[in-house]
Amino acid sequence: MKKLMLCTALVAPMLLSGCIISVGDDDREHYQASWEQREYNNRKHISNLEVNAHFEDVTRKMGVADFNEMVGEGDHVYRILYYRTQRTEDDGITTKDECTPLVFKDNRLIGWGEEAVRKI
């Protein structure tokens, strides 16, 4: 009995080593996309945004931002999420000038783009 268990313990890892289990959803596609596809997807999602959308709804659709900032002013909290939408340098590094900012006030989208940032 011990020999059978030892044999099974030694052979099982070799038999299972070639097995791959892939579990995921459509959101993972966002992170694995080429930079061109990622920029296109971000532009497409941004073009469909509506003012007053909730922060969680937007981030669920857009995924993790490339940069984010938060500022408190009086009784209000402003969040700015930056998503890459264009490429300026072929250096493999994402910078803010390659991103479109989304501006939230108290977890509600109030605008996007540089003009929205200047207004806060």
C-alpha positions in Angstrom: 0.0 0.0 0.0 2.8 2.4 0.9 4.5 1.6 -2.4 1.3 2.4 -4.4 0.9 5.7 -2.6 4.6 6.6 -3.1 4.3 5.7 -6.8 1.2 7.8 -7.2 2.8 10.7 -5.4 5.8 10.6 -7.7 3.9 10.1 -11.0 0.9 12.4 -10.4 3.0 15.7 -10.6 4.5 14.5 -13.9 1.1 13.7 -15.4 -0.5 16.9 -14.2 2.4 19.3 -15.1 1.1 19.8 -18.6 -2.4 20.8 -17.5 -3.4 24.4 -17.6 -6.6 25.7 -16.2 -7.6 29.1 -17.4 -10.2 31.0 -15.4 -11.1 34.6 -16.1 -13.5 37.0 -17.5 -13.6 39.7 -20.2 -11.9 42.3 -18.0 -8.6 40.3 -18.2 -8.6 41.0 -21.9 -8.1 44.7 -21.1 -4.8 44.0 -19.3 -3.4 41.6 -21.9 -4.1 43.7 -25.0 -1.5 45.2 -27.2 -0.9 48.9 -26.5 -2.8 49.9 -29.7 -5.8 47.8 -28.7 -5.6 49.1 -25.1 -5.6 52.7 -26.3 -8.5 52.0 -28.7 -10.5 50.3 -25.9 -9.9 53.2 -23.6 -10.9 55.8 -26.2 -14.0 53.7 -27.0 -15.0 53.5 -23.3 -14.4 57.2 -22.7 -16.5 58.2 -25.7 -19.4 56.3 -24.1 -19.1 57.8 -20.6 -21.8 60.1 -19.2 -21.4 62.9 -16.7 -22.6 61.9 -13.2 -21.6 58.2 -13.7 -20.5 56.6 -10.4 -16.8 56.1 -9.8 -17.2 52.3 -9.3 -19.2 51.9 -12.5 -16.6 53.7 -14.5 -13.6 51.8 -13.0 -15.5 48.5 -13.5 -15.8 49.3 -17.2 -12.4 51.0 -17.7 -10.2 48.8 -15.4 -7.2 50.0 -13.5 -6.0 53.5 -14.3 -2.4 54.2 -15.4 -2.2 57.0 -12.9 -4.6 58.3 -10.2 -4.7 61.3 -8.0 -6.9 62.4 -5.1 -7.4 65.9 -3.6 -9.7 67.1 -0.9 -11.0 70.7 -1.2 -13.4 71.8 1.5 -16.1 69.2 1.9 -15.4 67.7 -1.5 -13.0 64.9 -2.7 -11.7 65.0 -6.2 -10.3 62.0 -7.9 -8.5 62.0 -11.2 -7.9 58.8 -13.1 -5.6 58.8 -16.1 -6.1 56.2 -18.9 -3.7 55.9 -21.8 -5.4 56.9 -25.1 -2.4 57.9 -27.3 1.3 57.3 -27.7 3.8 60.2 -28.0 7.1 58.3 -27.5 8.0 54.8 -28.6 9.8 54.1 -25.3 7.5 51.5 -23.7 6.7 53.9 -20.8 3.3 55.4 -20.2 3.3 59.1 -19.2 0.4 61.4 -18.3 0.7 63.3 -21.6 -0.3 60.0 -23.3 -3.4 59.7 -21.1 -6.9 61.2 -20.9 -7.9 62.3 -17.3 -11.3 61.4 -15.9 -12.3 63.8 -13.1 -14.6 62.7 -10.3 -16.1 64.9 -7.5 -17.4 63.0 -4.6 -17.4 59.7 -6.6 -19.4 61.2 -9.5 -17.8 61.8 -12.9 -17.8 65.6 -13.6 -15.8 65.6 -16.8 -12.7 64.3 -18.7 -9.8 65.9 -20.5 -7.3 68.6 -19.5 -10.0 71.3 -19.4 -11.9 69.3 -16.7 -8.7 69.1 -14.7 -8.1 72.8 -15.0 -11.6 73.6 -13.6 -11.0 72.0 -10.2 
